[in-house]
Amino acid sequence: MDEHDHDEGYTGPAVLTVDGRDVPVHAQLDARHEPHDGRLHWFGRVRVEEGQPEIPSGTVEVRTESGHAQARIGDVDPWGRYRLTGVGIPPFRIDDPDLDD
């Protein structure tokens, strides 16, 4: 198994609502519980569909087929993907944590 393969997270189509307009994107998102603040942090990259305008920095709503959440848009990587970060319930399903030791 490749070190980047895993069953958690979400990869697929999503929609960002930016300044009242919907922008279709391809998302690759993941989530981690952060022990320093006890909250679930989710993050990843989104690629804007061809022909769509650039996305300004700031707060957006992210929607997938299984949920929606508020997020912040950050830097753009060399491949044109925007950094996306959020805290709390992510816009995708996550498995319940394994509480068995």
Secondary structure as GFF3:
##gff-version 3
##sequence-region A 1 101
A	DSSP	beta_strand	10	18	.	.	.	ID=ss1
A	DSSP	beta_strand	21	34	.	.	.	ID=ss2
A	DSSP	beta_strand	39	48	.	.	.	ID=ss3
A	DSSP	beta_strand	58	64	.	.	.	ID=ss4
A	DSSP	beta_strand	67	76	.	.	.	ID=ss5
A	DSSP	beta_strand	81	87	.	.	.	ID=ss6
###
